[in-house]
Amino acid sequence: MTEKKIRGSCLCAEVTYEVEGPFKIFQYCHCSRCRKFTGSAHASNLFVPPERFRWLCGEEYVGRYEHPDAKYFATNFCKQCGSSLPWAVQGGKNIVVTAGTLDEDPDIRPMWNIFWKYRAAWLEETCHLTKYDKFPGK
């Protein structure tokens, strides 16, 4: 894990940010909140201290939602395109960087799955599934 600065952005590129490694943790979260927020089987989250994160542009497009029943969980999103964005945990001790929004390789790989017990019932391991570089032909 290096201390290089890497950038990230939302789908419409109105919001950009920069984060400086090294990351503390890279994990897949299978809790229902992360699944709902990402619309996927899990969230791919990296953690970094707040002093290693900064918005470069478009911070005015960043929306935030804090779940009323959660101790730490919150979400950020782009008000223009709806993309997930990095967010400060409630209490502000960490920034959760949504790995799919990174524009560069973070030089760290996922370490573990959390809340595995709560994973989506339809989740399948992907190693054995057919892989295509483009849409499959009809």
Rosetta constraint file for C-alpha pairs under 8 A:
AtomPair CA 1 CA 21 HARMONIC 7.06 0.50
AtomPair CA 1 CA 22 HARMONIC 5.31 0.50
AtomPair CA 1 CA 23 HARMONIC 7.22 0.50
AtomPair CA 1 CA 107 HARMONIC 5.72 0.50
AtomPair CA 1 CA 108 HARMONIC 6.07 0.50
AtomPair CA 2 CA 21 HARMONIC 5.89 0.50
AtomPair CA 2 CA 22 HARMONIC 5.33 0.50
AtomPair CA 2 CA 107 HARMONIC 7.06 0.50
AtomPair CA 3 CA 20 HARMONIC 5.87 0.50
AtomPair CA 3 CA 21 HARMONIC 4.25 0.50
AtomPair CA 3 CA 22 HARMONIC 4.98 0.50
AtomPair CA 4 CA 20 HARMONIC 5.71 0.50
AtomPair CA 4 CA 21 HARMONIC 5.72 0.50
AtomPair CA 4 CA 22 HARMONIC 7.57 0.50
AtomPair CA 5 CA 18 HARMONIC 6.49 0.50
AtomPair CA 5 CA 19 HARMONIC 5.55 0.50
AtomPair CA 5 CA 20 HARMONIC 4.26 0.50
AtomPair CA 5 CA 21 HARMONIC 6.46 0.50
AtomPair CA 6 CA 18 HARMONIC 5.60 0.50
AtomPair CA 6 CA 19 HARMONIC 5.53 0.50
AtomPair CA 6 CA 20 HARMONIC 6.37 0.50
AtomPair CA 6 CA 21 HARMONIC 7.99 0.50
AtomPair CA 6 CA 102 HARMONIC 7.56 0.50
AtomPair CA 6 CA 103 HARMONIC 7.40 0.50
AtomPair CA 6 CA 104 HARMONIC 6.16 0.50
AtomPair CA 6 CA 105 HARMONIC 7.93 0.50
AtomPair CA 6 CA 106 HARMONIC 7.22 0.50
AtomPair CA 7 CA 16 HARMONIC 7.10 0.50
AtomPair CA 7 CA 17 HARMONIC 5.61 0.50
AtomPair CA 7 CA 18 HARMONIC 4.39 0.50
AtomPair CA 7 CA 19 HARMONIC 6.35 0.50
AtomPair CA 7 CA 102 HARMONIC 6.10 0.50
AtomPair CA 7 CA 103 HARMONIC 5.67 0.50
AtomPair CA 7 CA 104 HARMONIC 6.61 0.50
AtomPair CA 8 CA 16 HARMONIC 5.68 0.50
AtomPair CA 8 CA 17 HARMONIC 5.30 0.50
AtomPair CA 8 CA 18 HARMONIC 6.28 0.50
AtomPair CA 8 CA 19 HARMONIC 8.00 0.50
AtomPair CA 8 CA 101 HARMONIC 5.34 0.50
AtomPair CA 8 CA 102 HARMONIC 4.03 0.50
AtomPair CA 8 CA 103 HARMONIC 4.78 0.50
AtomPair CA 8 CA 104 HARMONIC 7.38 0.50
AtomPair CA 9 CA 13 HARMONIC 5.55 0.50
AtomPair CA 9 CA 14 HARMONIC 7.62 0.50
AtomPair CA 9 CA 15 HARMONIC 5.59 0.50
AtomPair CA 9 CA 16 HARMONIC 4.29 0.50
AtomPair CA 9 CA 17 HARMONIC 6.26 0.50
AtomPair CA 9 CA 85 HARMONIC 7.80 0.50
AtomPair CA 9 CA 101 HARMONIC 5.53 0.50
AtomPair CA 9 CA 102 HARMONIC 6.54 0.50
AtomPair CA 9 CA 103 HARMONIC 6.82 0.50
AtomPair CA 10 CA 14 HARMONIC 6.82 0.50
AtomPair CA 10 CA 15 HARMONIC 5.72 0.50
AtomPair CA 10 CA 16 HARMONIC 6.81 0.50
AtomPair CA 10 CA 78 HARMONIC 6.72 0.50
AtomPair CA 10 CA 81 HARMONIC 7.48 0.50
AtomPair CA 10 CA 83 HARMONIC 5.52 0.50
AtomPair CA 10 CA 84 HARMONIC 7.27 0.50
AtomPair CA 10 CA 85 HARMONIC 6.89 0.50
AtomPair CA 10 CA 101 HARMONIC 6.12 0.50
AtomPair CA 11 CA 81 HARMONIC 6.39 0.50
AtomPair CA 11 CA 83 HARMONIC 6.10 0.50
AtomPair CA 12 CA 80 HARMONIC 7.29 0.50
AtomPair CA 12 CA 81 HARMONIC 5.97 0.50
AtomPair CA 14 CA 57 HARMONIC 7.10 0.50
AtomPair CA 14 CA 58 HARMONIC 5.38 0.50
AtomPair CA 14 CA 61 HARMONIC 7.39 0.50
AtomPair CA 14 CA 80 HARMONIC 7.66 0.50
AtomPair CA 15 CA 55 HARMONIC 7.70 0.50
AtomPair CA 15 CA 56 HARMONIC 7.51 0.50
AtomPair CA 15 CA 57 HARMONIC 5.47 0.50
AtomPair CA 15 CA 58 HARMONIC 4.26 0.50
AtomPair CA 15 CA 59 HARMONIC 6.30 0.50
AtomPair CA 15 CA 61 HARMONIC 6.79 0.50
AtomPair CA 15 CA 62 HARMONIC 7.44 0.50
AtomPair CA 15 CA 78 HARMONIC 7.05 0.50
AtomPair CA 16 CA 55 HARMONIC 6.16 0.50
AtomPair CA 16 CA 56 HARMONIC 5.31 0.50
AtomPair CA 16 CA 57 HARMONIC 5.31 0.50
AtomPair CA 16 CA 58 HARMONIC 6.58 0.50
AtomPair CA 17 CA 53 HARMONIC 7.48 0.50
AtomPair CA 17 CA 54 HARMONIC 5.75 0.50
AtomPair CA 17 CA 55 HARMONIC 4.22 0.50
AtomPair CA 17 CA 56 HARMONIC 4.75 0.50
AtomPair CA 17 CA 57 HARMONIC 6.94 0.50
AtomPair CA 18 CA 53 HARMONIC 5.97 0.50
AtomPair CA 18 CA 54 HARMONIC 5.50 0.50
AtomPair CA 18 CA 55 HARMONIC 6.36 0.50
AtomPair CA 18 CA 56 HARMONIC 6.57 0.50
AtomPair CA 19 CA 52 HARMONIC 5.62 0.50
AtomPair CA 19 CA 53 HARMONIC 4.49 0.50
AtomPair CA 19 CA 54 HARMONIC 6.51 0.50
AtomPair CA 20 CA 52 HARMONIC 5.06 0.50
AtomPair CA 20 CA 53 HARMONIC 6.50 0.50
AtomPair CA 21 CA 48 HARMONIC 7.34 0.50
AtomPair CA 21 CA 52 HARMONIC 7.25 0.50
AtomPair CA 21 CA 106 HARMONIC 7.70 0.50
AtomPair CA 22 CA 48 HARMONIC 7.54 0.50
AtomPair CA 23 CA 46 HARMONIC 6.50 0.50
AtomPair CA 23 CA 47 HARMONIC 5.75 0.50
AtomPair CA 23 CA 48 HARMONIC 5.21 0.50
AtomPair CA 23 CA 108 HARMONIC 7.56 0.50
AtomPair CA 24 CA 46 HARMONIC 7.29 0.50
AtomPair CA 24 CA 47 HARMONIC 5.46 0.50
AtomPair CA 24 CA 48 HARMONIC 5.80 0.50
AtomPair CA 25 CA 45 HARMONIC 7.92 0.50
AtomPair CA 25 CA 46 HARMONIC 5.46 0.50
AtomPair CA 25 CA 47 HARMONIC 5.26 0.50
AtomPair CA 25 CA 48 HARMONIC 7.72 0.50
AtomPair CA 25 CA 110 HARMONIC 7.86 0.50
AtomPair CA 25 CA 111 HARMONIC 7.25 0.50
AtomPair CA 26 CA 44 HARMONIC 7.25 0.50
AtomPair CA 26 CA 45 HARMONIC 5.65 0.50
AtomPair CA 26 CA 46 HARMONIC 4.30 0.50
AtomPair CA 26 CA 47 HARMONIC 6.62 0.50
AtomPair CA 26 CA 108 HARMONIC 7.12 0.50
AtomPair CA 26 CA 109 HARMONIC 6.45 0.50
AtomPair CA 26 CA 110 HARMONIC 4.74 0.50
AtomPair CA 26 CA 111 HARMONIC 5.79 0.50
AtomPair CA 26 CA 112 HARMONIC 7.66 0.50
AtomPair CA 27 CA 44 HARMONIC 5.96 0.50
AtomPair CA 27 CA 45 HARMONIC 5.47 0.50
AtomPair CA 27 CA 46 HARMONIC 6.51 0.50
AtomPair CA 27 CA 110 HARMONIC 5.01 0.50
AtomPair CA 27 CA 111 HARMONIC 5.59 0.50
AtomPair CA 27 CA 112 HARMONIC 5.30 0.50
AtomPair CA 27 CA 113 HARMONIC 5.84 0.50
AtomPair CA 27 CA 114 HARMONIC 7.12 0.50
AtomPair CA 28 CA 42 HARMONIC 5.98 0.50
AtomPair CA 28 CA 43 HARMONIC 5.48 0.50
AtomPair CA 28 CA 44 HARMONIC 4.70 0.50
AtomPair CA 28 CA 45 HARMONIC 6.25 0.50
AtomPair CA 28 CA 110 HARMONIC 6.84 0.50
AtomPair CA 28 CA 112 HARMONIC 6.40 0.50
AtomPair CA 28 CA 113 HARMONIC 4.71 0.50
AtomPair CA 28 CA 114 HARMONIC 6.22 0.50
AtomPair CA 29 CA 34 HARMONIC 6.53 0.50
AtomPair CA 29 CA 42 HARMONIC 5.27 0.50
AtomPair CA 29 CA 43 HARMONIC 5.09 0.50
AtomPair CA 29 CA 44 HARMONIC 6.61 0.50
AtomPair CA 29 CA 45 HARMONIC 7.33 0.50
AtomPair CA 29 CA 113 HARMONIC 5.88 0.50
AtomPair CA 29 CA 114 HARMONIC 4.93 0.50
AtomPair CA 29 CA 115 HARMONIC 6.18 0.50
AtomPair CA 29 CA 116 HARMONIC 7.65 0.50
AtomPair CA 30 CA 34 HARMONIC 6.50 0.50
AtomPair CA 30 CA 35 HARMONIC 6.36 0.50
AtomPair CA 30 CA 41 HARMONIC 6.64 0.50
AtomPair CA 30 CA 42 HARMONIC 4.61 0.50
AtomPair CA 30 CA 43 HARMONIC 6.71 0.50
AtomPair CA 30 CA 113 HARMONIC 7.16 0.50
AtomPair CA 30 CA 114 HARMONIC 6.13 0.50
AtomPair CA 30 CA 115 HARMONIC 5.17 0.50
AtomPair CA 30 CA 116 HARMONIC 5.75 0.50
AtomPair CA 30 CA 118 HARMONIC 6.17 0.50
AtomPair CA 30 CA 119 HARMONIC 4.94 0.50
AtomPair CA 30 CA 120 HARMONIC 7.41 0.50
AtomPair CA 31 CA 35 HARMONIC 6.30 0.50
AtomPair CA 31 CA 42 HARMONIC 7.38 0.50
AtomPair CA 31 CA 114 HARMONIC 7.61 0.50
AtomPair CA 31 CA 115 HARMONIC 5.33 0.50
AtomPair CA 31 CA 116 HARMONIC 7.59 0.50
AtomPair CA 31 CA 118 HARMONIC 5.72 0.50
AtomPair CA 31 CA 119 HARMONIC 6.62 0.50
AtomPair CA 32 CA 36 HARMONIC 6.00 0.50
AtomPair CA 32 CA 118 HARMONIC 6.95 0.50
AtomPair CA 32 CA 119 HARMONIC 7.68 0.50
AtomPair CA 33 CA 37 HARMONIC 6.10 0.50
AtomPair CA 34 CA 38 HARMONIC 6.02 0.50
AtomPair CA 34 CA 42 HARMONIC 6.25 0.50
AtomPair CA 34 CA 43 HARMONIC 5.48 0.50
AtomPair CA 35 CA 39 HARMONIC 5.48 0.50
AtomPair CA 35 CA 40 HARMONIC 5.35 0.50
AtomPair CA 35 CA 41 HARMONIC 5.70 0.50
AtomPair CA 35 CA 42 HARMONIC 5.21 0.50
AtomPair CA 35 CA 43 HARMONIC 6.46 0.50
AtomPair CA 36 CA 40 HARMONIC 7.32 0.50
AtomPair CA 37 CA 75 HARMONIC 7.59 0.50
AtomPair CA 37 CA 84 HARMONIC 7.70 0.50
AtomPair CA 38 CA 42 HARMONIC 7.20 0.50
AtomPair CA 38 CA 43 HARMONIC 6.23 0.50
AtomPair CA 38 CA 84 HARMONIC 7.05 0.50
AtomPair CA 41 CA 119 HARMONIC 7.11 0.50
AtomPair CA 41 CA 120 HARMONIC 6.07 0.50
AtomPair CA 41 CA 123 HARMONIC 6.43 0.50
AtomPair CA 42 CA 119 HARMONIC 7.67 0.50
AtomPair CA 43 CA 98 HARMONIC 7.43 0.50
AtomPair CA 44 CA 98 HARMONIC 6.08 0.50
AtomPair CA 44 CA 99 HARMONIC 5.51 0.50
AtomPair CA 44 CA 100 HARMONIC 7.14 0.50
AtomPair CA 44 CA 110 HARMONIC 7.93 0.50
AtomPair CA 45 CA 96 HARMONIC 6.03 0.50
AtomPair CA 45 CA 97 HARMONIC 5.64 0.50
AtomPair CA 45 CA 98 HARMONIC 5.01 0.50
AtomPair CA 45 CA 99 HARMONIC 5.66 0.50
AtomPair CA 46 CA 96 HARMONIC 5.66 0.50
AtomPair CA 46 CA 97 HARMONIC 4.98 0.50
AtomPair CA 46 CA 98 HARMONIC 6.54 0.50
AtomPair CA 46 CA 99 HARMONIC 6.39 0.50
AtomPair CA 47 CA 94 HARMONIC 6.30 0.50
AtomPair CA 47 CA 95 HARMONIC 5.70 0.50
AtomPair CA 47 CA 96 HARMONIC 4.84 0.50
AtomPair CA 47 CA 97 HARMONIC 6.07 0.50
AtomPair CA 48 CA 52 HARMONIC 6.54 0.50
AtomPair CA 48 CA 53 HARMONIC 7.47 0.50
AtomPair CA 48 CA 94 HARMONIC 5.79 0.50
AtomPair CA 48 CA 95 HARMONIC 5.38 0.50
AtomPair CA 48 CA 96 HARMONIC 6.78 0.50
AtomPair CA 48 CA 97 HARMONIC 7.50 0.50
AtomPair CA 49 CA 53 HARMONIC 7.32 0.50
AtomPair CA 49 CA 93 HARMONIC 6.64 0.50
AtomPair CA 49 CA 94 HARMONIC 4.86 0.50
AtomPair CA 49 CA 95 HARMONIC 5.96 0.50
AtomPair CA 50 CA 88 HARMONIC 7.55 0.50
AtomPair CA 50 CA 92 HARMONIC 7.39 0.50
AtomPair CA 50 CA 93 HARMONIC 6.86 0.50
AtomPair CA 50 CA 94 HARMONIC 5.71 0.50
AtomPair CA 50 CA 95 HARMONIC 5.58 0.50
AtomPair CA 53 CA 95 HARMONIC 7.42 0.50
AtomPair CA 55 CA 59 HARMONIC 6.24 0.50
AtomPair CA 58 CA 62 HARMONIC 7.19 0.50
AtomPair CA 61 CA 78 HARMONIC 5.57 0.50
AtomPair CA 61 CA 79 HARMONIC 5.17 0.50
AtomPair CA 61 CA 80 HARMONIC 6.67 0.50
AtomPair CA 62 CA 76 HARMONIC 6.38 0.50
AtomPair CA 62 CA 77 HARMONIC 5.65 0.50
AtomPair CA 62 CA 78 HARMONIC 4.92 0.50
AtomPair CA 62 CA 79 HARMONIC 5.98 0.50
AtomPair CA 62 CA 85 HARMONIC 7.85 0.50
AtomPair CA 63 CA 76 HARMONIC 5.46 0.50
AtomPair CA 63 CA 77 HARMONIC 5.25 0.50
AtomPair CA 63 CA 78 HARMONIC 6.10 0.50
AtomPair CA 63 CA 79 HARMONIC 5.90 0.50
AtomPair CA 64 CA 74 HARMONIC 7.19 0.50
AtomPair CA 64 CA 75 HARMONIC 5.57 0.50
AtomPair CA 64 CA 76 HARMONIC 4.42 0.50
AtomPair CA 64 CA 77 HARMONIC 6.48 0.50
AtomPair CA 64 CA 87 HARMONIC 7.95 0.50
AtomPair CA 65 CA 74 HARMONIC 5.61 0.50
AtomPair CA 65 CA 75 HARMONIC 5.19 0.50
AtomPair CA 65 CA 76 HARMONIC 6.46 0.50
AtomPair CA 66 CA 70 HARMONIC 7.63 0.50
AtomPair CA 66 CA 73 HARMONIC 6.64 0.50
AtomPair CA 66 CA 74 HARMONIC 4.31 0.50
AtomPair CA 66 CA 75 HARMONIC 6.48 0.50
AtomPair CA 66 CA 90 HARMONIC 7.65 0.50
AtomPair CA 67 CA 73 HARMONIC 6.54 0.50
AtomPair CA 67 CA 74 HARMONIC 6.02 0.50
AtomPair CA 70 CA 74 HARMONIC 7.84 0.50
AtomPair CA 71 CA 90 HARMONIC 6.72 0.50
AtomPair CA 72 CA 89 HARMONIC 5.14 0.50
AtomPair CA 72 CA 90 HARMONIC 4.54 0.50
AtomPair CA 72 CA 91 HARMONIC 6.99 0.50
AtomPair CA 73 CA 89 HARMONIC 5.88 0.50
AtomPair CA 73 CA 90 HARMONIC 6.34 0.50
AtomPair CA 74 CA 87 HARMONIC 6.90 0.50
AtomPair CA 74 CA 88 HARMONIC 7.35 0.50
AtomPair CA 74 CA 89 HARMONIC 6.07 0.50
AtomPair CA 74 CA 90 HARMONIC 6.54 0.50
AtomPair CA 75 CA 84 HARMONIC 7.51 0.50
AtomPair CA 75 CA 85 HARMONIC 7.50 0.50
AtomPair CA 75 CA 86 HARMONIC 7.64 0.50
AtomPair CA 75 CA 87 HARMONIC 5.77 0.50
AtomPair CA 76 CA 84 HARMONIC 6.07 0.50
AtomPair CA 76 CA 85 HARMONIC 5.08 0.50
AtomPair CA 76 CA 86 HARMONIC 6.15 0.50
AtomPair CA 76 CA 87 HARMONIC 5.30 0.50
AtomPair CA 77 CA 82 HARMONIC 5.63 0.50
AtomPair CA 77 CA 83 HARMONIC 5.35 0.50
AtomPair CA 77 CA 84 HARMONIC 4.48 0.50
AtomPair CA 77 CA 85 HARMONIC 4.95 0.50
AtomPair CA 77 CA 86 HARMONIC 7.95 0.50
AtomPair CA 78 CA 82 HARMONIC 4.81 0.50
AtomPair CA 78 CA 83 HARMONIC 5.30 0.50
AtomPair CA 78 CA 84 HARMONIC 6.71 0.50
AtomPair CA 78 CA 85 HARMONIC 6.82 0.50
AtomPair CA 84 CA 98 HARMONIC 6.86 0.50
AtomPair CA 84 CA 101 HARMONIC 7.44 0.50
AtomPair CA 85 CA 97 HARMONIC 7.08 0.50
AtomPair CA 85 CA 98 HARMONIC 6.02 0.50
AtomPair CA 85 CA 101 HARMONIC 6.83 0.50
AtomPair CA 86 CA 95 HARMONIC 6.60 0.50
AtomPair CA 86 CA 96 HARMONIC 5.42 0.50
AtomPair CA 86 CA 97 HARMONIC 4.33 0.50
AtomPair CA 86 CA 98 HARMONIC 5.42 0.50
AtomPair CA 87 CA 95 HARMONIC 5.48 0.50
AtomPair CA 87 CA 96 HARMONIC 5.31 0.50
AtomPair CA 87 CA 97 HARMONIC 6.72 0.50
AtomPair CA 88 CA 92 HARMONIC 5.27 0.50
AtomPair CA 88 CA 93 HARMONIC 7.36 0.50
AtomPair CA 88 CA 94 HARMONIC 5.83 0.50
AtomPair CA 88 CA 95 HARMONIC 4.38 0.50
AtomPair CA 88 CA 96 HARMONIC 6.15 0.50
AtomPair CA 89 CA 93 HARMONIC 6.65 0.50
AtomPair CA 89 CA 94 HARMONIC 5.85 0.50
AtomPair CA 89 CA 95 HARMONIC 6.26 0.50
AtomPair CA 89 CA 96 HARMONIC 6.95 0.50
AtomPair CA 97 CA 101 HARMONIC 7.96 0.50
AtomPair CA 98 CA 102 HARMONIC 7.43 0.50
AtomPair CA 102 CA 106 HARMONIC 7.72 0.50
AtomPair CA 115 CA 119 HARMONIC 6.84 0.50
AtomPair CA 119 CA 123 HARMONIC 7.11 0.50
AtomPair CA 132 CA 136 HARMONIC 6.36 0.50
